[in-house]
Amino acid sequence: MIKVPPSLKKGDTIGLVCPAGYMPLEKVETCINQLQEWGYIVKVGKTVGGDSPTYFSGTDKERLEDFQQMLDDKEVHAVLCARGGYGMGRIIDDINFKQFKKHPKWIIGYSDITVLHCHLYTNYYISSLHSPMAGAFNEEGYKNEFVLSLKNALEGKKIKYDCPVHEFNKKGEATGELVGGNLALLAHLTGSCSDIKTKGRILFIEDVGEYSYNIDRMFYQLKRSGKLSKLAGLIIGGFTDMKDTERPFGKPVFEIIRDIIKEYDYPVCFDFPVSHTDRNYALKIGVRYKLKVTGRKVCLEE
């Protein structure tokens, strides 16, 4: 059975780190303030803000040490990654999970943090939270249902999400452990020690800023590696800010995906609110969910 970290209570501490891309402190302040409003203590890591002159929030060594410190700190009850970007794959094999295995805590984030979610699930069978990060709190985002879904998940509330139907959906019901994340990272992890098994699971996928042909290529990689053939169900999230070549690929992204998976008979939901936009529900990796796709609505619940 999947190990689920303890729920948080008021007075618990959330560590805030940037294990990948750089994020200025002023873009994190609203998140810090709101987490405190929710009743939590916030411990800010050295990689948040700072004076890094590069894309990354620090050197590999600095980012590794900052994340490791939060992971091992017994007074920190959850670790929120302030942003994704790129960089987790450069340090994942050097993280020591010895203490974490004994005392699991919620690891929170999405995008590049998909590497960490998959690694924890595959190697230690510990649940983590694919959810909004610090930037989602800005511009009063902390008031919307998606950021509040993170609060609910941390408090241990059972998850139930509904979304509208899409014309490409495949009706049906499925129950299974939920796995997935960013498509580019799922494809990148194929064949690595962080690669996920998908047989009998509900897989969710989203992406941002990719060329149409690259979405096609990455989905074929998942298909050829067997990741799409024996799913319990499939959730297609948002594919935002897509790009096309000068000579067009010829299909919009959802049609690309629909045609690649057309041979499978498990339930499929398109345009589920998990994405790089503000429509991004918190999802517990490795936890068993029920996916129900009908002609009237889509429901995902624990």
C-alpha positions as CSV (number, residue, x, y, z in Angstrom):
1,M,0.0,0.0,0.0
2,I,1.2,3.5,-0.8
3,K,2.7,5.4,2.1
4,V,0.8,8.7,2.5
5,P,2.5,11.4,4.5
6,P,0.6,12.8,7.5
7,S,-1.9,15.6,7.1
8,L,-0.8,19.0,8.2
9,K,-2.3,20.9,11.2
10,K,-2.1,24.5,12.2
11,G,1.4,25.3,13.6
12,D,3.1,22.9,11.3
13,T,6.1,24.1,9.2
14,I,6.2,24.2,5.4
15,G,9.7,24.5,3.8
16,L,9.9,26.6,0.6
17,V,12.7,25.8,-1.9
18,C,13.7,26.2,-5.5
19,P,15.3,22.9,-6.5
20,A,15.3,23.9,-10.2
21,G,14.7,27.3,-11.9
22,Y,15.3,30.6,-10.3
23,M,12.4,32.6,-8.7
24,P,12.8,36.1,-7.2
25,L,11.7,36.5,-3.6
26,E,9.0,39.1,-4.4
27,K,7.2,36.6,-6.5
28,V,7.0,34.2,-3.5
29,E,5.9,36.7,-0.9
30,T,2.2,36.3,-1.5
31,C,2.5,32.5,-1.1
32,I,4.5,32.9,2.1
33,N,1.9,35.3,3.5
34,Q,-1.0,33.1,2.6
35,L,0.5,29.9,4.0
36,Q,0.9,31.8,7.2
37,E,-2.8,32.9,7.0
38,W,-3.7,29.2,6.7
39,G,-1.9,28.7,10.0
40,Y,1.4,27.3,8.9
41,I,5.0,28.4,9.8
42,V,7.1,28.9,6.6
43,K,10.8,28.2,6.5
44,V,12.4,29.8,3.4
45,G,15.3,28.0,1.8
46,K,18.5,29.6,0.6
47,T,17.6,28.9,-3.1
48,V,14.5,31.2,-2.9
49,G,15.5,34.6,-4.3
50,G,19.2,34.9,-3.8
51,D,21.8,36.2,-6.2
52,S,22.1,33.4,-8.7
53,P,23.3,34.8,-12.1
54,T,22.0,31.9,-14.1
55,Y,18.7,30.2,-15.1
56,F,19.0,28.0,-12.0
57,S,18.3,29.0,-8.4
58,G,21.9,28.0,-7.6
59,T,24.5,25.6,-8.5
60,D,23.6,21.9,-8.5
61,K,25.4,21.6,-5.1
62,E,23.6,24.5,-3.6
63,R,20.2,23.3,-4.8
64,L,20.9,19.8,-3.6
65,E,22.0,21.0,-0.2
66,D,19.0,23.3,0.3
67,F,16.5,20.6,-0.7
68,Q,18.3,17.9,1.4
69,Q,18.2,20.2,4.4
70,M,14.4,20.6,4.1
71,L,14.0,16.9,3.5
72,D,15.9,16.0,6.7
73,D,14.7,18.7,9.0
74,K,12.4,17.1,11.5
75,E,10.6,20.4,12.1
76,V,9.6,20.7,8.5
77,H,6.3,18.8,7.8
78,A,6.0,19.5,4.0
79,V,8.3,20.9,1.3
80,L,6.8,23.2,-1.3
81,C,8.8,23.7,-4.5
82,A,8.4,27.4,-5.4
83,R,8.7,26.7,-9.1
84,G,9.7,24.1,-11.7
85,G,11.5,25.0,-14.9
86,Y,14.4,22.7,-15.3
87,G,17.0,21.2,-13.0
88,M,15.5,18.4,-10.8
89,G,16.9,15.7,-13.1
90,R,20.5,17.1,-12.5
91,I,20.3,16.4,-8.8
92,I,17.7,13.6,-8.2
93,D,20.3,10.8,-8.1
94,D,22.3,12.6,-5.3
95,I,19.4,13.2,-2.9
96,N,19.6,11.0,0.2
97,F,16.1,9.7,1.1
98,K,17.2,7.7,4.1
99,Q,15.5,9.9,6.7
100,F,12.6,10.7,4.4
101,K,11.7,7.1,4.1
102,K,11.4,6.8,7.9
103,H,9.4,10.1,8.2
104,P,7.6,10.9,4.9
105,K,6.4,14.4,4.4
106,W,4.4,16.0,1.5
107,I,6.6,17.1,-1.4
108,I,4.6,19.6,-3.4
109,G,4.9,21.0,-7.0
110,Y,4.5,20.2,-10.7
111,S,6.2,20.7,-14.1
112,D,9.9,19.8,-13.5
113,I,8.9,18.4,-10.1
114,T,7.4,15.5,-12.0
115,V,10.9,14.0,-11.8
116,L,10.7,14.0,-8.0
117,H,7.1,12.7,-8.0
118,C,8.0,9.8,-10.2
119,H,11.2,9.0,-8.4
120,L,9.4,8.8,-5.0
121,Y,6.6,6.7,-6.4
122,T,8.9,4.2,-8.2
123,N,11.6,3.8,-5.7
124,Y,10.0,4.4,-2.3
125,Y,6.3,4.0,-3.0
126,I,5.6,7.3,-1.1
127,S,2.8,9.7,-2.2
128,S,3.5,13.3,-3.1
129,L,1.4,16.2,-4.3
130,H,1.2,17.4,-7.9
131,S,-0.2,20.8,-7.3
132,P,0.0,24.6,-7.7
133,M,3.3,26.2,-6.7
134,A,4.2,29.6,-5.3
135,G,3.4,31.7,-8.4
136,A,-0.2,30.4,-8.4
137,F,-0.9,32.4,-5.2
138,N,-0.2,35.8,-6.9
139,E,-2.8,38.1,-8.2
140,E,-5.3,36.8,-5.7
141,G,-4.9,33.3,-7.1
142,Y,-4.9,32.0,-3.5
143,K,-8.7,32.6,-3.5
144,N,-9.5,30.2,-6.4
145,E,-10.6,26.6,-6.1
146,F,-7.3,25.3,-7.5
147,V,-5.0,26.8,-5.0
148,L,-7.5,26.0,-2.3
149,S,-7.4,22.4,-3.5
150,L,-3.8,22.3,-2.2
151,K,-4.9,23.5,1.2
152,N,-7.6,20.8,1.3
153,A,-5.1,18.1,0.3
154,L,-2.6,19.1,3.0
155,E,-5.4,19.0,5.5
156,G,-6.3,15.5,4.5
157,K,-9.6,16.1,3.0
158,K,-10.9,13.6,0.4
159,I,-10.6,14.7,-3.1
160,K,-13.5,14.9,-5.6
161,Y,-13.2,16.9,-8.8
162,D,-15.8,17.4,-11.6
163,C,-15.1,18.8,-15.0
164,P,-17.2,19.3,-18.2
165,V,-17.3,16.7,-21.0
166,H,-15.1,16.9,-24.1
167,E,-16.1,15.6,-27.5
168,F,-13.0,13.3,-27.6
169,N,-13.7,11.6,-24.2
170,K,-14.1,7.9,-24.0
171,K,-16.9,6.8,-21.6
172,G,-16.3,4.4,-18.8
173,E,-15.2,3.9,-15.2
174,A,-11.7,3.1,-13.8
175,T,-10.1,2.6,-10.4
176,G,-6.3,2.7,-9.9
177,E,-3.3,4.4,-8.4
178,L,-2.9,7.9,-10.0
179,V,0.5,8.6,-11.7
180,G,1.8,11.1,-14.2
181,G,2.7,14.7,-14.6
182,N,4.4,16.7,-17.4
183,L,4.6,14.9,-20.7
184,A,8.1,16.1,-21.5
185,L,9.4,14.8,-18.2
186,L,7.6,11.5,-18.4
187,A,9.2,10.9,-21.8
188,H,12.5,12.1,-20.4
189,L,12.4,9.6,-17.5
190,T,11.7,6.6,-19.8
191,G,14.4,4.0,-19.1
192,S,15.8,5.7,-16.0
193,C,15.6,4.7,-12.4
194,S,12.8,7.2,-11.9
195,D,10.6,5.7,-14.7
196,I,7.1,4.9,-13.7
197,K,5.0,1.7,-14.3
198,T,1.6,2.5,-15.7
199,K,-0.1,-0.9,-16.0
200,G,-3.4,-0.8,-14.1
201,R,-2.9,2.8,-13.2
202,I,-4.8,6.0,-14.0
203,L,-2.3,8.2,-15.9
204,F,-2.6,12.0,-16.2
205,I,-0.6,14.1,-18.6
206,E,-0.2,17.8,-19.3
207,D,2.4,20.1,-21.0
208,V,3.2,23.6,-22.0
209,G,5.0,25.5,-24.8
210,E,5.8,22.5,-27.0
211,Y,5.7,22.2,-30.7
212,S,2.9,20.0,-32.1
213,Y,5.3,17.5,-33.7
214,N,7.1,17.1,-30.3
215,I,3.8,16.2,-28.6
216,D,3.3,13.6,-31.3
217,R,6.8,12.3,-30.8
218,M,6.6,12.1,-27.0
219,F,3.3,10.3,-27.1
220,Y,4.6,7.8,-29.6
221,Q,7.5,7.3,-27.2
222,L,5.1,6.5,-24.4
223,K,3.1,4.2,-26.7
224,R,6.2,2.3,-28.0
225,S,7.5,1.9,-24.4
226,G,4.2,0.2,-23.4
227,K,3.0,3.0,-21.1
228,L,-0.3,3.5,-22.8
229,S,-1.4,0.0,-23.6
230,K,-2.7,-1.4,-20.3
231,L,-3.9,1.7,-18.4
232,A,-6.9,1.6,-16.2
233,G,-7.7,5.1,-17.4
234,L,-6.2,8.2,-19.0
235,I,-6.5,11.9,-18.1
236,I,-5.4,14.5,-20.6
237,G,-4.9,17.8,-18.9
238,G,-4.1,21.2,-20.4
239,F,-1.7,21.6,-23.3
240,T,-1.2,25.3,-23.3
241,D,0.9,27.8,-25.3
242,M,1.4,25.2,-28.1
243,K,3.5,26.1,-31.1
244,D,3.6,24.9,-34.6
245,T,6.3,24.8,-37.3
246,E,6.2,27.1,-40.4
247,R,4.9,24.3,-42.4
248,P,2.0,23.2,-40.1
249,F,1.9,19.8,-38.5
250,G,-1.8,19.5,-39.6
251,K,-3.7,18.7,-36.4
252,P,-4.4,20.5,-33.1
253,V,-2.9,18.9,-30.0
254,F,-6.0,17.0,-28.8
255,E,-6.5,15.5,-32.2
256,I,-2.9,14.3,-32.2
257,I,-3.5,12.6,-28.9
258,R,-6.9,11.2,-29.8
259,D,-5.5,9.5,-32.9
260,I,-2.5,8.0,-31.1
261,I,-4.7,6.4,-28.4
262,K,-7.7,5.5,-30.5
263,E,-7.1,1.7,-30.3
264,Y,-7.4,1.6,-26.5
265,D,-10.8,1.0,-24.8
266,Y,-10.2,2.4,-21.3
267,P,-11.9,5.6,-20.2
268,V,-10.3,8.8,-21.3
269,C,-10.9,12.4,-20.2
270,F,-9.7,15.4,-22.2
271,D,-9.1,18.9,-20.9
272,F,-9.1,18.0,-17.3
273,P,-8.0,20.9,-15.0
274,V,-4.4,20.0,-14.5
275,S,-2.1,22.3,-16.4
276,H,0.4,25.1,-16.5
277,T,-2.4,27.6,-16.1
278,D,-4.4,28.5,-13.0
279,R,-6.6,25.5,-13.8
280,N,-4.5,23.1,-11.8
281,Y,-6.1,20.8,-9.2
282,A,-3.9,19.2,-6.5
283,L,-3.5,15.5,-7.1
284,K,-2.0,12.9,-4.8
285,I,0.5,10.7,-6.7
286,G,0.1,7.0,-6.0
287,V,-3.3,7.2,-4.2
288,R,-6.2,5.2,-5.6
289,Y,-8.7,7.2,-7.4
290,K,-11.9,6.5,-9.3
291,L,-12.4,8.1,-12.7
292,K,-15.9,8.2,-14.1
293,V,-16.5,9.5,-17.6
294,T,-20.1,9.8,-18.8
295,G,-21.9,11.8,-21.5
296,R,-22.8,14.5,-18.9
297,K,-19.7,15.0,-16.8
298,V,-16.3,13.7,-15.6
299,C,-15.6,12.9,-12.0
300,L,-12.3,12.0,-10.3
301,E,-12.5,11.1,-6.6
302,E,-10.6,9.3,-3.9
